[in-house]
Amino acid sequence: MYQPKKRTLPLYSAAWARLRAQVLAEQPLCVDCQAMGYVTPATEVDHIEDSREDYSDDNRRENLVGRCTPLSQPEDCPQHG
């Protein structure tokens, strides 16, 4: 049965906006593209370790990275697919 995520920080909260801005300021380039030798701006914040069994997300700073939009949805990425 589907259960919505129990987010520790709602996506549209001021706290998430601040944390997202912090991650993108600290990692302005996509970490995965950098590892492959590309220079691509990070536009999304993604979890290193995704949802736990209780469908909550670990929003600690050390669990968040900056990624480009295609790599946050890898199946849509022509450059890296």
URMO-V660655 format. One record per residue. SS is DSSP state (H for helix, E for strand, L for the rest). PSI is psi as a letter, one per 20 degrees, with the letter a starting at -180 (NA if undefined). OMEGA is omega as a letter, one per 20 degrees, with the letter a starting at -180 (none if undefined). Layout:
ss=(SS,SS)
psi=(PSI,PSI)
omega=(OMEGA,OMEGA)
This chain:
ss=(L,L,L,L,L,L,L,L,L,L,L,L,L,H,H,H,H,H,H,H,H,H,H,H,H,H,L,L,E,L,H,H,H,H,H,L,L,L,L,L,E,L,L,E,E,E,E,L,L,L,L,L,L,L,L,L,L,L,L,L,H,H,H,E,E,E,E,L,H,H,H,H,L,H,H,H,L,L,L,L,L)
psi=(p,p,p,q,q,n,p,h,o,q,h,k,q,h,g,g,g,g,g,g,h,g,g,h,h,h,m,i,q,p,h,g,g,g,h,j,j,q,o,p,q,p,i,q,p,q,p,g,o,a,q,r,h,j,j,r,q,o,k,q,h,i,j,q,q,p,q,q,g,h,i,i,m,h,i,j,o,h,h,i,NA)
omega=(a,r,r,r,r,a,r,r,r,a,a,a,r,r,r,r,r,a,r,r,r,a,a,r,a,r,a,r,r,a,a,r,r,a,r,r,r,r,a,r,r,a,a,r,a,r,r,r,a,a,r,a,a,r,r,r,r,a,r,a,a,r,a,r,r,r,r,a,r,a,r,r,a,a,a,a,r,a,a,a,none)
